[in-house]
């Protein structure tokens, strides 16, 4: 099958026009899908007819699937899927992150071996809002002045799930907190597949740069946070039911607009682990 695609934005992103997640795909075609994902940072599959088993099966071909630490928000029948939703059933929130705005972040950069990718699938959508924005941090790094690239070389930053939850989500329980202590990650990450460098900090997860005086750390982070979300690095996605977006967590960050709290939004997300030999960022 010859893959049909079109660009989503000038600097990154591609839509597959003739790929169905539920259909078997031969190894050669799948390798091309995977190559374009890493090359473009985000990939869109539109008009899908979702079955949870199809989503899981497709993503498993990209890597081992992680079971998210937030067990209370997992799909009861398919724990590989994290539910992102504002639905309440019998007084229980079935999904995480409700209907509020969600700030710029990587997925699970607070793990020693963070996810390489995520796929988010739109099952039900609200009447308004909920757009997702993606920023290309590889392009942002490439565009940095040489002096800034030199300044960032060798620096490490603290990534903290508790810091993220303090602003954008709800606290973890004691067991989950024990599993997600703050970790140090390189400020500039080398992609484990492509070898391309990308800025690896974001305002939701990163409170400080390790070993740098607080004021200097904050000034540098503020400069980077402004830089990485410049309009030329950002793609805005307006969801349609049946959309699936696969993004590269080593090279992109994302954020979400608030949405109509009187409507239902149900998204399901996989978390894809990197190859074991390249799981720790460098």
Secondary structure, 3 states (H helix, E strand, C coil): CCCCEEECCCCCCEEECCCCCCCCCCHHHHHHHHHHHHHHCEEEECCCCCCHHHHHHHHHCCCCECCCCCHHHECCCCCCCEEEECCEECCEECCEECCCCEEEECCCCCCCCCCCEEEEEEEECCCCECCEEEEEHHHHHHCCCHHHHHHHCCCEEEECHHHHHHHHCCCCCHHHHHHCCCEEEECEEECCCCCCEEECCCCCCCCEECCCCHHHHHHHHHHHHHHHCCHHHEEEECCCCCCEEEEECCCEEEEECCECCCCCCEEEEEEECCCHHHCCCC
